Amino acid sequence: MTPEFIVDYGRRAMEMVLLLAIPMLGVGLVVGLMVSIFQATTHIQETTLQFIPKILAITVTLVIAGPWMLEELRDFTTNIFTNFPEWVRVGAGVANEGLFLSAD
């Protein structure tokens, strides 16, 4: 395994985290913005008013997007576990190249 390969797979993992977090973060952002606008227009300054709608909206989003999120995560993890022996074999070959120097 080369450093470029490890960096690339780290990038893929971060992309997967971002992809799985975007639906819940987006819904939380939109609901928070709507509640803030409601609070500003009605002059209600109750701090707990934001938490209940956000929690409900994120829970509904998780229920709706949950199967898709699990499928994406399963595919990514299956890819890692399926290809890991090949990566180790190739990485061990690259690491051991220096050990097979011929003595002249």
C-alpha positions, 0 to 999 in steps of 0.5 A: 500500500502506497501513501497515495493509496492510503490518502485516497482511501482516507479521502473516500472515507471522508466523502462517505461521512459527508455524504451520510451526514448531509441529509440530517445536517441540511434538514437541521439547518433548514428547520433551525432557520425556519424556527429562528425566523418564526421566533424573530417575527413573534418575539418569542425568545424561548431557547428550547423552542428550537430543539424539539422541531430539530429533533423531530425533523432529524428523526424523520429524516433518519427514518426516511434516509436510513435505508439508503444510508445503511446501504451506502455504508454497507457497500463501502465497508464490504468493498474494504473487507473484500479488497483488504487481502489484495491490498495487504498482498500488494502492499507486502510485495511493495514493502519487501522489494528491498529485501530481494536485492541480488548479491553481485 
